[in-house]
Amino acid sequence: MGEQEAKYERLRALHAREGAFVIPNAWDAGSARLLSGLGFEALATTSAGYAFSKGKRDSFAALSRAEILANAGEIVAATGLPVSADLEDGFGEAPEDCAETIHAAARFGLVGGSIEDATGDPSDPIYDMGLAVARVEAAAEAARGLPFLLTARAENFLWERPDLDDTIARLQAFSEAGADVLYAPGLPDIAAIRTVCAAVDKPVNVVMGLTGPRYSVAELAEAGVKRVSVGGSFARAALGGLMRAAEEVRTQGTFDYAEDALPGAVISAAMDQGRAGDRR
């Protein structure tokens, strides 16, 4: 068994065991190295966190498939953990676009990834059911035979369409189309999360650290959740630390923020110790 296949099997096994596990979202190679040293068993990527690091908004128009996958490839190279990627809408409307994204993701060493049903168009934010299912079906067919765990996302609640029945119907259809993991970000409360978990036959991912209620891993596991991600919230927490430190220096002229800064020795120990080649 090759390295990529072994990582896939580790990721798949996490979804099969009892309880819930946390899959934190790294936004670059450095954050991936730090998270890898903390005992997590797998990592995800975040298009939002990566977009912020490039000075861009998190939107469909801001980042290309090539950029997202190049960043994900750097994260894969920085860690020995399995990595599942945020693949946004599959980088195209057509089912064939989603299939090509899955093939490309696997070539970068990713062993999982998500396809969502949001269009990026505020006037028509969610793909109709038929096309949404066809896109997941194409992605699942592309993943068949590859060491790749497909997550399908129903985005209603992120786009002011709080229709739980439609969200569940979509997740059920995505499961039937071949998705391995189901994900409906933005569910309003633990009751809705419990309802979703009871209504589907595949592992459910829930995101914490964004807006709305926050529940512990234990509470989510009790509700039936299998996987807990954090989206771009770790990246936003890091940027929050930067802003607080900068505001302290600007407004007070003091440097007390340094007391909470991660020691350089800790960071250095987590980073690549290799040397560059010809640096000219």
Sequence and secondary structure as in RCSB ss.txt:
>XXXX:A:sequence
MGEQEAKYERLRALHAREGAFVIPNAWDAGSARLLSGLGFEALATTSAGYAFSKGKRDSFAALSRAEILANAGEI
VAATGLPVSADLEDGFGEAPEDCAETIHAAARFGLVGGSIEDATGDPSDPIYDMGLAVARVEAAAEAARGLPFLL
TARAENFLWERPDLDDTIARLQAFSEAGADVLYAPGLPDIAAIRTVCAAVDKPVNVVMGLTGPRYSVAELAEAGV
KRVSVGGSFARAALGGLMRAAEEVRTQGTFDYAEDALPGAVISAAMDQGRAGDRR
>XXXX:A:secstr
  HHHHHHHHHHHHHHSSS EEE EE SHHHHHHHHTTT S EEE HHHHHHHTT  SSTTT  HHHHHHHHHHH
HHH SS EEEE TT SSSSHHHHHHHHHHHHHTT  EEEEE B S TTS B  HHHHHHHHHHHHHHHTTSS EE
EEE  GGGGT   HHHHHHHHHHHHHHT SEEE TT  SHHHHHHHHHH SS EEEE SSSS    HHHHHHHT 
 EEE TTHHHHHHHHHHHHHHHHHHHH   GGGGGS  HHHHHHHS     S   
